[in-house]
Amino acid sequence: MDIYNILNELNIKYEQIEHKPVFTIEEALEENIPDKINGVECKNLFVKNKDNYYLIFMEASKRANLKELAKLLNKSKLSFSNEKELKEILKLNIGSVTPIGIINDKNNLVVLLIDRDLKGKKVLVHPNTNTKTMSIEYEDLIRFIEYTNHKYIVF
C-alpha cells in the first residue's frame, strides 16, 4: 500500500518538499532542507545485534551512543547493519532510511528506538526516498508506527 494512502487513511497531515538526493545529514543541511520545511532535522540509524534489528530515530544534532543503547536494551553490542540487510528488510537504499520504512518490514523484525526529546515536535522524515522530505507531528508518527504493529521504545 502506498504510504500516502496510509497517511490519508490515518488522517495524518504532512507537509512535503522535493529536493536533490541527500545521503547524509550534512548533505541535507547543505541543501538547507530544515530551512525550507518546518520540523526538527532527524537522523536515522539502522543497527543490529545478534538477535534484533533497530531503527534509531533521533535529533540530528545528537550523537548515538550504541554502547549506552545496548545497555538500555539489555542486549549485546549494537553495530551498524549493512546495505543488503537494509534493502532486504526495509526495502530502502542508503540515504533513504526513515521510520516510515517500517511499512515494508512485513515480518516485524525492526524495533524503533525514538528520542524522547522529539515528543511534541514536528519531525522531518523521508517518505521512503531521499529526494523528498516530509514534516509530521511526533504523535502522528507514533500512530503510524502503531498502525504497522511495530514495537517502539522511547529513550
C-alpha positions in Angstrom: 0.0 0.0 0.0 1.2 3.5 -0.9 2.4 5.4 2.2 0.4 8.4 1.1 -2.7 6.3 1.1 -1.9 5.1 4.6 -1.2 8.6 5.9 -4.5 9.8 4.4 -6.3 6.8 5.9 -4.9 7.6 9.3 -5.7 11.3 8.8 -2.1 12.3 9.3 -1.4 15.7 8.0 2.0 16.4 6.5 4.0 19.0 4.5 6.4 17.8 1.9 9.2 19.2 -0.3 11.2 17.7 -3.1 15.0 18.2 -3.4 18.0 16.6 -4.9 19.0 13.2 -3.4 20.6 13.6 0.0 22.5 10.7 1.6 23.7 12.2 4.9 22.5 14.8 7.5 25.4 17.0 6.3 24.0 17.0 2.7 20.5 17.8 4.0 21.9 20.7 5.9 23.9 21.9 2.8 20.6 21.8 0.9 19.0 23.9 3.7 16.2 21.4 4.0 15.4 22.4 7.6 15.0 26.0 6.5 12.5 25.0 3.7 10.2 22.9 5.8 9.0 23.2 9.4 10.4 20.5 11.6 13.3 19.0 13.6 16.0 17.5 11.4 16.5 13.9 12.5 19.0 11.1 11.9 18.1 7.5 11.2 20.4 4.7 12.0 19.7 1.1 11.1 21.6 -1.1 13.6 21.5 -4.7 14.9 22.8 -7.1 17.4 22.9 -10.9 17.0 19.2 -11.2 17.6 17.4 -8.0 16.6 17.3 -5.0 14.2 16.7 -1.5 15.5 16.0 1.8 13.8 17.2 4.7 15.8 15.3 7.9 15.2 16.8 11.0 17.0 17.6 14.6 16.7 20.3 15.2 14.1 22.4 17.3 16.5 22.8 14.3 18.9 25.3 11.5 18.8 24.0 8.0 19.1 25.9 6.1 21.8 25.4 2.5 20.7 27.0 1.2 24.0 24.5 3.0 26.1 21.6 2.0 23.9 22.7 -1.7 24.1 22.8 -1.4 27.9 19.4 0.3 27.9 18.0 -2.6 25.9 19.9 -5.2 28.0 21.3 -6.5 24.8 24.7 -7.4 23.4 26.7 -5.0 21.4 25.0 -3.0 18.7 26.6 -2.4 15.3 25.5 -0.9 12.0 23.6 -3.1 9.6 24.7 -3.4 6.1 23.2 -2.2 2.8 22.0 -5.7 1.9 20.0 -6.0 5.2 18.6 -2.5 4.7 17.3 -3.4 1.3 16.0 -6.9 2.3 14.2 -5.8 5.5 13.1 -2.2 4.9 13.3 -2.1 1.1 15.3 1.1 1.4 18.6 2.4 0.0 21.3 4.2 1.9 20.2 7.8 2.4 16.5 6.9 2.5 16.4 5.4 6.0 13.3 6.5 7.7 10.8 5.3 10.3 8.2 5.4 7.5 10.2 2.5 6.0 8.9 0.1 8.6 5.8 -0.3 6.5 8.0 -2.5 4.3 9.1 -4.7 7.2 6.3 -7.3 6.9 7.9 -9.7 9.4 8.2 -7.0 12.2 11.9 -7.6 12.6 12.7 -4.0 13.4 12.2 -2.2 16.7 12.2 1.6 16.7 14.2 3.5 19.2 12.8 7.0 19.4 14.5 10.0 21.0 12.2 11.3 23.8 13.2 14.9 23.1 11.2 14.7 19.8 7.9 14.4 21.7 5.5 17.2 20.9 7.5 18.4 17.9 7.2 18.2 14.2 9.8 15.9 12.8 11.4 15.6 9.4 11.3 12.2 7.7 11.8 10.8 4.2 8.8 9.1 2.6 11.0 6.1 1.7 13.0 8.2 -0.8 15.9 10.6 -0.2 14.5 13.1 -2.8 11.6 14.2 -0.6 11.3 15.3 3.0 8.1 15.5 4.9 7.2 17.1 8.2 4.8 15.3 10.5 3.8 15.7 14.1 5.6 13.3 16.5 2.3 12.0 17.8 1.2 11.2 14.2 4.5 9.3 13.6 3.7 7.2 16.7 0.2 6.5 15.3 1.8 5.4 12.0 4.2 3.1 13.9 1.4 1.6 15.9 -0.6 1.1 12.7 2.3 -1.1 11.4 2.2 -3.2 14.6 5.9 -2.5 15.2 7.4 -2.2 18.7 9.0 1.1 19.7 10.9 2.3 22.7 11.2 5.9 23.6 14.6 6.6 25.1 
